[in-house]
């Protein structure tokens, strides 16, 4: 094997591993977004239906504002 073949194989393996890490990272982010899209409305509904004060429910909604606009608008 020539030196170029060895280098090419190394580069292909390195890029393959990097792509796997990138895909895993984005899948984890996507899973987190999906969980928050379900959790925010559920928490808001539980807060409202349990008779909590509007300040308490608003505080929960403000906490979920960090997760995106979808979670924020489900509270109002």
N, C-alpha and C positions, 0 to 999 in steps of 0.2 A: 504494500500500500504506500502510496505517495503521501507526502506531508499534507497536500491540499485535501486529499480524501479524508484524512483524519480530522483536519480542521473543519471541513464541511459537516461531517457527522457530529462533531461536538456542537457546532452552531445549531444544527437541526434539533438535537436533543435539548439544548439550552432553551431555544425558542419554544419548543413543545412544553417544557416544564413551566415556563413563564406564562404561556397562554392558559395552561390548566389553573394556575394560581389566579390569574385575572378572572377567568370564568367563575371560579369558586367564590371570589370576592363579590362579584356582581350578583350571583345567585343568592348569597347571604344578604346582600342589601335588598334585593327584591323580596325575599322572605320577610325581612323586617318591615318593609312597607306594607305588605299584605296583612301581616299581623296587626299593625297599627290601624289599618283601614277597618278592621273588624273590632278591635279593642276600643277605639275612641267612641264610636256610636253606642257600643254596649255599656261602657262606663257612664256616658251621658244619660242614657235611658235609665240605668239603675239609679243614678243620682236623682233624676227628676221624679221617678216613680216612688222612690223611698221617702219623698217629702223633705229632702234636705233644703236648706236655705239656698236662695239663688246665688249668694256669694260663694258658697261651697261648690256648687255646680260650675259656676263661672271659673273658679280656680282650677278645677279639673280640666275644663276646656282650654284654659290658658296654658296648662301644662302640655296638652296635646298639640297646641299650636306649633311647638317645636318640631313636630313630625310632619307638618305639611298642611296645605290649605284644605285638603279633603277632611282631615280630622277636625279642623277648626269649624268648618261650615256645618258639619253634622251636629254640632252642639247648639245651633241657633235656628 
